[in-house]
Amino acid sequence: MKTLWILIVLFFSFSLQAEVFTWATEKNKELKVEIKKIDGILVNEECFKNQTVCKKIIEDVRKNKSEAKREKGPLGNPASTKCSLNKGQSEILRDSKHNEYDFCFFEQKYLIDSWALMK
């Protein structure tokens, strides 16, 4: 029984760990951002602390079926477009391995993985 509890504690400690991403701002400054997961969705610490608000934003964006009009062909990032249509700002963050992730920045404090908003 003790071994089971140890395994459970280890599982949750690894699953709740944050990863630090780098966010290059418009002023050429790099910010370090702690990224965690809510229901498998990458979010920043502020969103993680306010999960009720953050989950509501995710739900509202997913329900909004508005689509951007194509102006010049089929190119573009649909996740960024959906972000913009829902009053967010698309931002690129990089993990420690320099992989790029598209996040949607809401209300000047919540970062949510843009592609997760498409589902």
C-alpha positions as CSV (number, residue, x, y, z in Angstrom):
1,M,0.0,0.0,0.0
2,K,2.9,2.4,0.8
3,T,4.4,1.8,-2.6
4,L,1.1,2.7,-4.3
5,W,1.0,6.0,-2.4
6,I,4.6,6.8,-3.4
7,L,3.7,6.1,-7.1
8,I,0.6,8.3,-6.9
9,V,2.6,11.2,-5.3
10,L,5.4,10.8,-7.9
11,F,2.8,10.8,-10.8
12,F,1.1,14.0,-9.6
13,S,4.4,15.8,-8.8
14,F,5.6,15.1,-12.4
15,S,2.3,16.0,-14.0
16,L,2.1,19.3,-12.2
17,Q,5.6,20.5,-12.9
18,A,5.9,23.7,-15.0
19,E,8.2,24.2,-17.9
20,V,9.8,27.6,-18.5
21,F,9.1,29.1,-22.0
22,T,10.7,32.2,-23.4
23,W,8.5,35.0,-24.8
24,A,10.2,37.6,-27.0
25,T,8.2,40.8,-26.6
26,E,7.8,43.6,-29.0
27,K,10.5,45.6,-27.3
28,N,13.0,42.9,-28.0
29,K,13.0,41.7,-24.4
30,E,12.8,38.1,-23.5
31,L,10.5,37.1,-20.7
32,K,10.5,33.8,-18.9
33,V,7.0,32.3,-18.6
34,E,6.1,29.3,-16.5
35,I,3.8,27.1,-18.5
36,K,1.6,24.4,-16.9
37,K,-1.4,22.3,-18.1
38,I,-5.1,22.5,-17.3
39,D,-6.8,19.4,-18.7
40,G,-3.9,18.9,-21.1
41,I,-4.0,22.5,-22.3
42,L,-0.8,24.6,-22.0
43,V,-1.4,27.8,-20.0
44,N,0.6,30.3,-18.1
45,E,0.8,30.5,-14.3
46,E,-1.8,33.2,-14.0
47,C,-4.3,31.1,-16.0
48,F,-3.4,28.1,-13.8
49,K,-4.1,30.0,-10.6
50,N,-7.5,31.2,-12.0
51,Q,-8.7,28.0,-13.6
52,T,-12.4,28.9,-13.4
53,V,-11.9,32.1,-15.4
54,C,-9.4,30.4,-17.8
55,K,-11.7,27.4,-18.5
56,K,-14.5,29.9,-19.2
57,I,-12.4,31.7,-21.8
58,I,-11.4,28.4,-23.4
59,E,-15.1,27.3,-23.5
60,D,-16.3,30.6,-25.0
61,V,-13.6,30.6,-27.7
62,R,-14.4,27.0,-28.7
63,K,-18.1,27.8,-28.9
64,N,-17.5,30.9,-31.1
65,K,-17.8,29.6,-34.7
66,S,-16.9,32.9,-36.4
67,E,-14.4,32.5,-39.2
68,A,-12.0,35.1,-40.7
69,K,-12.6,36.0,-44.3
70,R,-9.8,34.9,-46.6
71,E,-8.4,38.0,-48.2
72,K,-5.4,36.6,-50.1
73,G,-5.5,32.8,-50.6
74,P,-5.6,30.0,-48.1
75,L,-2.4,30.8,-46.2
76,G,-2.3,31.8,-42.6
77,N,-2.5,30.3,-39.2
78,P,-6.1,29.4,-38.3
79,A,-5.3,29.2,-34.6
80,S,-3.9,32.8,-34.6
81,T,-6.9,34.0,-36.6
82,K,-9.4,32.4,-34.1
83,C,-7.4,34.0,-31.3
84,S,-7.7,37.5,-33.0
85,L,-11.4,37.0,-33.6
86,N,-11.9,36.4,-29.9
87,K,-10.1,39.5,-28.7
88,G,-6.8,37.8,-28.1
89,Q,-3.3,38.5,-29.3
90,S,-1.3,35.8,-30.9
91,E,2.2,35.3,-29.3
92,I,5.0,32.9,-30.1
93,L,6.8,31.3,-27.1
94,R,9.7,28.9,-27.2
95,D,10.5,26.0,-24.9
96,S,13.9,25.0,-23.7
97,K,14.5,23.0,-26.9
98,H,13.6,26.1,-29.0
99,N,10.4,24.6,-30.2
100,E,7.8,27.3,-31.0
101,Y,4.3,27.4,-29.6
102,D,1.5,29.7,-30.6
103,F,-0.3,31.1,-27.6
104,C,-3.3,33.4,-27.4
105,F,-2.9,36.3,-24.9
106,F,-6.2,37.3,-23.3
107,E,-7.0,40.2,-21.0
108,Q,-3.4,41.2,-20.6
109,K,-2.6,38.2,-18.3
110,Y,-3.8,34.8,-19.6
111,L,-1.8,32.8,-22.1
112,I,-3.5,29.8,-23.6
113,D,-2.2,27.4,-26.3
114,S,-3.9,28.7,-29.5
115,W,-4.3,25.3,-31.1
116,A,-6.1,23.9,-28.1
117,L,-8.7,26.6,-28.7
118,M,-9.5,25.1,-32.1
119,K,-10.8,21.8,-30.8
